[in-house]
Amino acid sequence: MALKDKLGAIAKTAADKTGDVVETTKLNIKINEEKSKINSCMEEVGRFYFDKFLNGEEFPVEVTDLFCRIKDSQEIIEELQEQIRAVKNK
């Protein structure tokens, strides 16, 4: 009987740990969903102010530097996309 009780206790512990893992996974999924919502909102805020920058509005130097880096990256992307089109049209 002692072995049966021990095996039962081990099985219960394993089941409890499995339940904990499932619950933790569900909570982590919800956390990631909320982080995604935050990132989406942050992106919208950035786009809003970047559009104002493109229309000539002035911002602090630190922000202007970031906007310039975004513009530089956009120009590089456009050049690379043009290179892709050129390769495809050969």
C-alpha angles and dihedrals in degrees: 000000000000092000091049091051091048092050090048091052091049091050091049091049091049091049091049091050091048089052090050091051091050092049092047090049091051091050092048090051090053091048090052091049090054091046088052090053090051092049090049091052092046089051091052091050090050093049091049093055095037089057089052089051091051089052091057103264114149125235136178114289093253092055093042089053091054092048090050090051089052091050091049091052091048090053091049090050091051091050092048092048089051089052089052091051090050092051092048092049095054 
